[in-house]
Amino acid sequence: MKQGFFIVAALCIVLVSACTRRKPDESNRKVVGFAINTLNNPFFVDMKLGAETAASEAGIEVLIQATEREMDVEKQVHILENLIQRNVHVLCVTPNGSKEIIPAILKANARNIPFIVVDSRVDQRALKDAGGWIASFVGSDNDEGGQLAGEFVAQRLGGKGDVAILEGPAGHETGDSRLRGFRQAIAKVPALKVVSSQLAGFDRSQGYSVFQNILVAHPAVRAVFACNDLMALGAVEAIAAAGKTGEIIVVGFDAIDEAREAIRQGSMHASIAQYPAEMGRVAVQTAVRLLKGEPISSEIPTKIRLITQENLGMTDGH
């Protein structure tokens, strides 16, 4: 009986060992960590899908994690630190804070983990002062997008009228760049006047309440530029509540599906398309090139386009 027992025990050990041992191809599989702002915004959901598609095509693993709130910098830094501890081979991130993310970049640098920044830039001066570096930036030109929005508003208003702006969070690089580009375009048309420019946190409910207050304070406003589509859609709701649908030009940024539908229906007039799925795909493809030891560019631009009712049906890869 004892001899039989030992034989069974030995077989069990062999079986457990066989079941738990990783296959060579799995143990050598490259892993890219990707920290995305939030998955509560369709823009970043598309980015996630693009990243996953590129990872599947390349035969690598991508670990995608996101904060619940788009501006939760502390949580995003925690996510990045966890990914670093897991020894991912490359890190990608859409920063929730252009300066606040720098300590995580320094930790990745210390572990020799290449760092790719996507969509929103980090503060280059602060990064340099801290002695940190990134491998590449992948994203569209937000300044250019803001300028396209400003030129559209100027054209639609015939070069004159009161304009309002819904800004992103204070100090957020992406929102600041869009705002800067828009203001540069508007400044070229003296008869256009920005009567109000207020923070609305990239949030739909804030876009509604802030623009509702702007309409009370400035009833003659003829156009609003929102630094993302969620705020623009909130403004659309505030305009409808005031009984002014169709009277105010509304321009957003990101061209998410709901914004495109609003443009189709005429309650929004334009949005700037950035193609987040392409950003996610290109970011992972860039990570793969790094893993292969291939050279990459420090700046990898992705396309940007003004979406209006006139060109909404055109094929653009959305």
GUKOL-539578 format. One line per field, with one value per residue (C-alpha): x, y, z; residue in three letters. Coordinates in steps of 0.001 Angstrom, whole numbers. Each point is the difference from the previous one (the first is absolute). Layout:
REM residues N
x <- X|...
y <- Y|...
z <- Z|...
r <- ala|...
REM end
This chain:
REM residues 318
x <- 0|2803|1753|-3224|-467|3463|-552|-3270|1638|2870|-2419|-1919|3201|877|-3493|-32|3436|-1134|-3119|1760|3074|-293|597|3206|-1848|-2214|2883|1811|-3045|511|-2392|-928|-1689|-2488|-1465|-3003|-1738|-3404|-2351|-3018|685|-649|3182|2164|-2088|921|3649|-133|-1430|2733|2703|-1475|-239|3662|1093|-1915|1517|3510|-475|767|-1981|-1321|-1118|-2464|-1060|-1942|-1212|-3703|317|1865|2006|887|3767|733|-1771|1753|3425|-917|-968|3309|1979|-1790|774|3660|79|-1414|3052|-1881|2365|-1386|-2374|-2559|-2076|-2526|948|-2600|2484|2837|2267|-1457|840|3741|898|-1395|2063|3132|-745|-402|3274|1770|-1228|942|-3624|-660|-2824|-2353|-2316|-3294|-2491|898|3548|2028|1602|3293|1811|-996|973|3413|605|-811|2470|-2637|-647|-2640|516|-2692|-3188|-2919|-2911|-1647|713|-2514|1081|-812|-3376|-827|941|-2266|-2859|659|132|-3285|-1731|1327|-1253|-3440|-522|1089|2914|-1942|-1881|333|1708|228|2500|-332|3497|1409|1472|2415|3560|-884|2358|-2488|-2739|2490|1347|-3484|-909|3205|-566|-3609|909|2762|-2494|-2624|2565|485|-3615|-424|-3810|-196|-118|532|-2468|484|2555|-636|1203|-2367|2358|-504|-3308|-3439|-1974|2423|-250|-3771|23|2871|-1442|-3441|1500|1836|-3277|-1550|2958|517|-3290|1440|2673|-15|2514|1660|3205|372|3422|-1572|-3242|-1423|-50|-1374|-2864|-717|-145|-2424|-2295|247|-835|-3031|-1162|203|-2043|2871|766|1373|753|3488|2949|1409|3461|1551|3166|536|-2874|-1387|-3022|-2590|1530|-69|-3676|-650|1764|-2133|-3154|1187|186|3812|1788|3536|2566|3692|673|3169|-369|786|-42|2895|1839|-355|1029|3034|1097|96|1650|2663|485|467|2685|1790|-143|1598|2778|-1153|400|-3074|-769|-308|-3180|-2583|-2939|-3474|-2583|-2474|-3069|-2895|-3304|-3084|-3407|1350|2774|-1512|-769|3459|2178|2625|887|-2250
y <- 0|2403|-665|775|3171|1287|-747|1972|2882|111|86|2878|2004|-553|1040|3157|926|-496|2095|2924|158|2862|-784|1515|2228|1352|693|1945|1927|3763|2122|3644|1910|2670|2471|1753|3052|-1599|-2428|2166|2073|-1593|1654|-2157|-3115|337|465|-3213|-1929|1303|-1018|-3483|-515|951|-2261|-2947|528|163|-3010|1894|621|3452|706|2895|1733|3217|2281|512|3784|1628|2344|-2423|537|-1778|-3166|55|313|-2991|-1984|836|-986|-3357|-566|831|-2508|-2618|543|847|455|3361|2537|2124|2686|2713|2344|1294|2683|1449|542|-2392|-3021|767|-1992|-3133|718|283|-3379|-1577|1617|-1463|-3483|612|-369|2090|2513|1070|2963|-12|2788|2490|1250|128|3265|-190|2606|-1649|-3419|1259|1735|-3267|-1885|-2177|-1008|-1602|-2192|1613|2041|-1346|2332|2709|3722|1493|3554|-657|-1445|3097|2191|-2014|493|3748|402|-1886|2223|3152|-1177|-1050|3286|2093|1399|1684|-853|-1059|-3331|-2155|-2712|-3054|-879|-3257|-357|2714|-750|-3030|26|-1374|2481|2868|-789|-115|3238|1672|-1004|1193|3358|490|-481|2259|2737|400|1182|3250|35|-3358|451|-2706|1111|-2953|-2795|-2314|-3331|-2949|-2896|-2042|-1021|-64|1084|2851|983|248|2029|2294|828|466|2723|1506|258|1917|2374|368|-605|1337|-2713|-1466|-2846|-2282|-1993|-2885|-1587|-3464|-1500|-874|3674|888|-2463|1541|3405|-1429|-1039|3445|1644|-2274|811|3703|-537|1110|-3167|945|3576|-626|-1581|-2902|-1424|-2852|-2066|-3786|-825|-2809|-1860|1981|3273|-1224|-830|3461|1519|-2167|1281|3610|621|70|1531|-1393|-2011|-724|-3681|-1458|-3729|-1504|-3573|990|1501|-3223|-2101|2141|159|-3798|-347|2453|-2081|-3094|1770|901|-3628|-1037|2545|2005|3806|2153|3686|2176|1500|-2131|2118|-1407|1573|2703|1240|2460|-1910|1891|-959|417|-2602|-2236|-2842|-114|-3012|1044|-3226|699
z <- 0|955|-3300|-1887|2024|-880|-3690|4|1904|-2473|-2913|1612|406|-3649|-1098|2139|-1296|-3594|530|1672|-2224|-2522|-3622|-1364|-2458|2819|2370|-2720|-1140|-3|2059|-567|2826|-1096|2524|-1549|1482|465|-1702|854|-3124|-3437|-1305|2260|-596|-3697|963|2033|-2950|-2295|2463|427|-3758|-513|2875|-1425|-3449|1479|2274|3194|3165|893|3565|-153|3195|520|2740|591|-197|-2865|2223|2790|-118|3293|-1138|-3366|1645|2187|-3124|-1651|3076|64|-3684|649|2864|-2349|-2209|-3179|-2930|-1239|1576|-1860|1707|-753|2860|2413|1028|-2091|3036|2538|-2150|-3|3173|-1670|-3115|2178|1597|-3432|-1121|3041|-986|-3646|-1115|-3140|502|-2814|569|-1923|-832|2789|350|3191|1111|-1886|2098|3275|-1369|-1112|3346|1765|-2184|-1634|-3588|-2178|-3049|-2140|-137|-2056|-646|-2034|139|2426|-842|-3642|970|2031|-2950|-2318|2469|217|-3758|-346|2581|-1683|-3369|1267|1859|-2969|1983|2798|3188|3642|700|3137|912|2239|1210|1304|3502|1075|-1039|-2144|-2988|-2524|843|204|-3484|-1518|1736|-1172|-3623|65|1505|-2568|-2824|1573|685|-3751|-332|2009|-177|1800|3769|2639|2673|2349|382|2938|1373|-434|776|-3210|1638|-1611|3061|620|-3660|456|3205|-976|-3390|1503|2188|-2966|-1923|2890|292|-3773|-1829|-3263|-250|-3505|234|2535|-332|2453|469|-139|-1276|3402|970|-3448|454|3389|-1702|-2575|2862|1596|-3344|-406|3547|-856|-3177|-2229|-1980|-3412|1047|1431|-1799|2062|-704|1988|-102|-410|-2388|2164|-1373|1964|-1175|-3604|401|1458|-3023|-2294|1729|23|3758|-268|-2941|52|1920|-391|-713|1503|-712|3409|-1348|-2272|2992|1981|-2983|-842|3649|266|-3414|1183|3148|-2171|-2033|3234|1110|-3290|448|-3006|-115|657|-326|3105|-1511|-1807|-1216|-539|-2282|943|-1869|295|-106|-1209|-1316|-3528|328|2682|-2394|-1534|779|2539|1757|2975
r <- met|lys|gln|gly|phe|phe|ile|val|ala|ala|leu|cys|ile|val|leu|val|ser|ala|cys|thr|arg|arg|lys|pro|asp|glu|ser|asn|arg|lys|val|val|gly|phe|ala|ile|asn|thr|leu|asn|asn|pro|phe|phe|val|asp|met|lys|leu|gly|ala|glu|thr|ala|ala|ser|glu|ala|gly|ile|glu|val|leu|ile|gln|ala|thr|glu|arg|glu|met|asp|val|glu|lys|gln|val|his|ile|leu|glu|asn|leu|ile|gln|arg|asn|val|his|val|leu|cys|val|thr|pro|asn|gly|ser|lys|glu|ile|ile|pro|ala|ile|leu|lys|ala|asn|ala|arg|asn|ile|pro|phe|ile|val|val|asp|ser|arg|val|asp|gln|arg|ala|leu|lys|asp|ala|gly|gly|trp|ile|ala|ser|phe|val|gly|ser|asp|asn|asp|glu|gly|gly|gln|leu|ala|gly|glu|phe|val|ala|gln|arg|leu|gly|gly|lys|gly|asp|val|ala|ile|leu|glu|gly|pro|ala|gly|his|glu|thr|gly|asp|ser|arg|leu|arg|gly|phe|arg|gln|ala|ile|ala|lys|val|pro|ala|leu|lys|val|val|ser|ser|gln|leu|ala|gly|phe|asp|arg|ser|gln|gly|tyr|ser|val|phe|gln|asn|ile|leu|val|ala|his|pro|ala|val|arg|ala|val|phe|ala|cys|asn|asp|leu|met|ala|leu|gly|ala|val|glu|ala|ile|ala|ala|ala|gly|lys|thr|gly|glu|ile|ile|val|val|gly|phe|asp|ala|ile|asp|glu|ala|arg|glu|ala|ile|arg|gln|gly|ser|met|his|ala|ser|ile|ala|gln|tyr|pro|ala|glu|met|gly|arg|val|ala|val|gln|thr|ala|val|arg|leu|leu|lys|gly|glu|pro|ile|ser|ser|glu|ile|pro|thr|lys|ile|arg|leu|ile|thr|gln|glu|asn|leu|gly|met|thr|asp|gly|his
REM end
